[in-house]
């Protein structure tokens, strides 16, 4: 898996060339972006994700949805999962099998945030939200992890990592 430390990049880093070379030399994309838990990195992460998916010729609507979902995962890791300045990770995994792209996005926090949760706590919260609240909610405008994922992604999964704390991943299979 390619690893890139966002905070170490210079202002003239050419992400387009970097991504293009990665696409040309790999059958699948396995990219791990490391970044300090700070909202200033949100735009950099959105731009990376957009550039990667656009260069892979993923439809614009799916690109927009992944940017929205990725931003929500990242913001939750920063706001709840990691203390300021801790090292978070975002993994982007894109595989193409025949005419199907499988796109997976993972965000891993450190569990040092004041409101951090375990995978079991998140699964219970998801169950409670989907059973009690979401069923009766008709808005399409809410920016909330469960609402976004249920409406636009195929899967949402929570896992505890050994070294860090919580990994939240989403997945979408796309026929191209």
C-alpha positions in Angstrom: 0.0 0.0 0.0 1.3 3.4 -1.0 1.7 5.7 2.1 1.7 9.5 1.9 2.0 11.9 4.8 -0.2 14.9 4.0 1.5 17.2 6.5 4.9 16.6 4.9 3.9 17.6 1.4 5.3 20.8 -0.1 3.1 23.4 -1.6 4.2 22.4 -5.1 3.5 18.7 -4.7 1.8 17.5 -8.0 -0.9 15.2 -6.8 -2.2 14.8 -10.3 1.1 13.3 -11.6 1.5 11.2 -8.5 -2.0 9.7 -8.9 -1.6 9.2 -12.7 1.7 7.3 -12.1 0.0 5.2 -9.5 -2.9 4.3 -11.8 -0.5 3.5 -14.7 1.6 1.1 -12.6 -1.0 -0.7 -10.5 -4.0 -2.9 -11.3 -5.6 -1.7 -8.2 -5.2 1.5 -6.1 -4.2 1.1 -2.5 -3.4 4.5 -1.0 -3.0 5.3 2.7 -3.0 9.0 3.5 -1.6 9.9 7.0 -2.6 13.3 8.4 -2.7 15.2 11.6 -6.1 15.5 13.3 -6.8 19.0 12.1 -9.6 20.4 10.0 -7.1 22.2 7.8 -6.3 18.8 6.2 -9.9 18.3 5.1 -9.6 20.1 1.8 -6.3 18.3 0.9 -8.0 14.9 1.5 -11.1 15.9 -0.5 -8.9 17.0 -3.4 -6.9 13.8 -3.3 -10.0 11.7 -3.4 -11.5 13.7 -6.2 -8.4 13.6 -8.3 -8.0 9.9 -7.9 -11.6 9.0 -8.7 -11.8 11.5 -11.7 -8.6 10.1 -13.1 -10.0 6.6 -12.8 -13.0 7.8 -14.8 -15.5 7.2 -12.1 -18.8 9.0 -12.9 -19.1 12.5 -11.5 -22.1 11.7 -9.2 -20.2 8.9 -7.5 -17.1 11.1 -7.1 -19.3 13.8 -5.4 -20.8 11.2 -3.1 -17.5 9.8 -2.1 -16.2 13.2 -1.4 -19.2 13.9 0.8 -18.9 10.6 2.6 -15.1 10.8 3.0 -15.4 14.4 4.4 -18.0 13.1 6.9 -15.7 10.2 8.0 -12.7 12.5 8.2 -14.6 15.2 10.2 -15.9 12.6 12.6 -12.4 11.2 13.2 -11.1 14.7 13.9 -14.0 16.0 16.0 -14.7 12.8 18.0 -12.0 10.1 17.6 -8.6 11.8 17.9 -7.2 14.5 20.0 -5.8 17.5 18.1 -2.5 16.8 16.4 -2.8 13.0 16.6 -2.2 11.0 13.4 -5.2 9.8 11.5 -5.3 7.6 8.4 -7.5 7.6 5.3 -7.2 4.6 3.1 -8.6 4.6 -0.5 -8.9 1.2 -2.1 -10.1 0.9 -5.7 -10.3 -2.4 -7.5 -11.6 -3.1 -11.0 -12.9 -6.6 -11.8 -14.2 -6.8 -15.4 -16.9 -4.1 -15.5 -17.2 -3.4 -11.8 -15.3 -1.0 -9.7 -15.2 -1.7 -6.0 -14.4 1.5 -4.1 -13.6 1.4 -0.4 -12.8 4.3 1.8 -11.5 3.8 5.4 -10.7 6.4 8.1 -8.9 5.3 11.2 -8.6 7.5 14.3 -6.5 7.1 17.5 -9.3 6.8 20.1 -7.8 9.7 22.0 -10.7 12.1 21.4 -13.0 13.1 24.3 -16.0 11.5 22.5 -14.2 8.5 20.9 -16.2 5.3 20.5 -15.4 1.7 20.0 -16.7 -0.3 17.0 -19.3 -2.0 19.2 -20.6 1.4 20.5 -20.8 2.6 16.9 -22.7 -0.5 15.7 -25.2 0.0 18.5 -25.6 3.7 17.7 -26.1 2.8 14.1 -28.7 0.2 15.0 -30.5 2.7 17.3 -30.5 5.4 14.8 -31.7 3.3 11.9 -34.4 1.6 13.9 -35.8 4.5 15.9 -35.0 7.7 14.1 -34.1 7.2 10.4 -37.2 5.2 9.6 -39.4 8.3 10.3 -37.0 10.9 8.9 -37.8 12.3 5.5 -35.1 14.9 5.0 -32.6 14.4 2.2 -30.4 17.3 3.3 -28.9 16.1 6.7 -25.2 15.7 6.8 -24.8 12.8 9.2 -22.8 9.7 8.8 -25.6 7.2 9.0 -27.9 9.2 6.7 -25.2 9.7 4.1 -24.2 6.0 4.1 -27.6 4.5 4.0 -28.7 6.7 1.1 -25.6 6.6 -1.1 -23.2 3.7 -0.2 -23.5 -0.1 -0.2 -21.8 -0.8 3.1 -20.7 0.8 6.3 -18.5 -1.1 8.7 -16.9 -0.4 12.1 -13.8 -2.2 13.3 -11.4 -1.7 16.2 -7.8 -1.7 15.1 -5.0 -3.2 17.2 -2.7 -0.1 17.0 -5.1 2.7 16.7 -8.8 2.7 17.8 -11.7 2.9 15.4 -11.8 2.2 11.7 -14.9 3.3 9.8 -15.1 2.1 6.3 -17.6 2.5 3.5 -17.9 0.7 0.2 -19.6 1.1 -3.1 -19.6 -1.3 -6.0 -20.1 0.4 -9.3 -20.9 -1.1 -12.7 -19.0 0.9 -15.4 
